[in-house]
Amino acid sequence: MDGSRKPFNLRRWFSIVSLLVTGGAAIVSGAILSHFFVSEAIKRDVMLTTRFIQSIADIELRHGHFGLVHISLGGILDNRMSAEDLGLEEENLSRARQEFFDHLANMPELLLATVFSPDGHVIWSANPLLIGKSFPNHRDLQEVAERKESVAGGHFKSTAGSKVEQQFLRLPEDIYIENYVPLFDREGKVASIVEIYKEPRDLIHSLKRGYLLIWLAALLSAVAIYVCLHWIIVRAARQIDAQQREIVDNKTLVALGEMSSAVAHGLRNPLASIRSSAEVALEIGDPATAKNLNDIVTQVDRLSKWVRELLQFSKPISDEREAVKIDMALDNALSTYEVQIRRAGIEVDWTPDAAPAVEVQANGSLLEQVLNSVLSNAIEAMPRGGRLGVRVEPPARGDVTVKISDTGCGMSEKQLEMVFKPFYTTKRNGLGVGLALVQRIMERFGGTVVLESREQAGTTVSLTFKVAEQE
């Protein structure tokens, strides 16, 4: 059994945690907003219902022809008090009570209307079966009497009939609202309480639509936040992976550079001595050993070239930049290889006058090294002749691209994947640091190098530089 622990997967755990957090936040915010929306809607309905009932009471009081007697309608609704007790005419009292009750019974969208005294006695109800009954321990009535203000709440139809006095004229279809409206006597005390059960369809429709919009907004917000967070962590994870790979590559390059420098410096002097000895022996003029001595000089020169490349690869690249004319740099680099090009029978497709006169951010000597390395590879890929194309594309968005193409043997996809790796080469006598060094220099310039190739079809190297700022 393998007891090794699996590595911590930051992306997966962050996705799970962010999903839980955003989902929880969406549910909490949706619940809070829904509760607030419903509460405010019911408060608004309570306010309108309260004003409506109190307005009816004021109107009926004025129409009651009670003369100069200072009374309130709420104080005369209790039928347990007679007209004589109240000092009013029986006809006027009965008419005022009945008209007020008729207004309550004809309220739109009504399920039940009941008028209570503060002690819980039913003075009147739209359901005649409730008239005269008493509910002495009615908690809502007690709350209204103590607070002296309206009390309301919203309920689902499943709760219909949960209270004894909820003997509705018809059952609600979905949601209904319960209102308790206090009516005061002339001393400001609660004299009677109107209980209204109604099913306002327009309000219910608005509540449902509000519910839908709130939860839809909460869901979409949660999805948007989760997607943003997931995109951030994915991007961060990729950057971390890239930085880790870069750190590993840099450490590898540092180690290789140190080793290369040590090897190069160690070989330099012995190679110089061997070459000098071979040249001295050639001057003696022994025909029997001339061929072998020439082979020694050739191999020493090849090893010396490797040593120079190793030293170049191991040295740190300068950050100094200057404005360099890219057409002149290409012209100079091509003139360096004029003999090799002519000897190999290569046709060069390069028109300096047609190239845009643009300056790039680079370093003169390093740019020369980049162009020499790319041109050398292109020429070596065409030992039996071919076509060497050099083109400078017009600047675009602050960049300018130089394309150097050949019609040589090309490379396979596997070779393309490894082409910028240090010490990887397809040449028999190559060291494999040329293109790796080109890539490092181009990155230091703030540019890029892209290589496209097909077997037996040739290779194209695209060098993209930053255009130098004009002073």
URCORUR-V197596 format. One record per run of one state. SS is the DSSP state (@ for helix, = for strand, . for the rest). FROM is the first residue (numbers start at 1). LEN is the number of residues. If there is no record, write none. Layout:
BEGIN
<<SS & FROM & LEN> <SS & FROM & LEN>>
END
This chain:
BEGIN
<<. & 1 & 9> <@ & 10 & 54> <. & 64 & 9> <@ & 73 & 4> <. & 77 & 6> <@ & 83 & 4> <. & 87 & 3> <@ & 90 & 16> <. & 106 & 4> <= & 110 & 8> <. & 118 & 3> <= & 121 & 5> <. & 126 & 2> <@ & 128 & 3> <. & 131 & 3> <= & 134 & 1> <. & 135 & 4> <@ & 139 & 9> <. & 148 & 3> <= & 151 & 6> <@ & 157 & 3> <. & 160 & 15> <= & 175 & 10> <. & 185 & 5> <= & 190 & 9> <. & 199 & 2> <@ & 201 & 84> <. & 285 & 2> <@ & 287 & 28> <. & 315 & 7> <= & 322 & 4> <@ & 326 & 11> <. & 337 & 1> <@ & 338 & 7> <. & 345 & 1> <= & 346 & 4> <. & 350 & 2> <@ & 352 & 3> <. & 355 & 4> <= & 359 & 4> <. & 363 & 1> <@ & 364 & 17> <. & 381 & 5> <= & 386 & 7> <. & 393 & 3> <= & 396 & 1> <. & 397 & 2> <= & 399 & 8> <. & 407 & 6> <@ & 413 & 6> <. & 419 & 15> <@ & 434 & 12> <. & 446 & 2> <= & 448 & 7> <. & 455 & 3> <= & 458 & 10> <. & 468 & 4>>
END
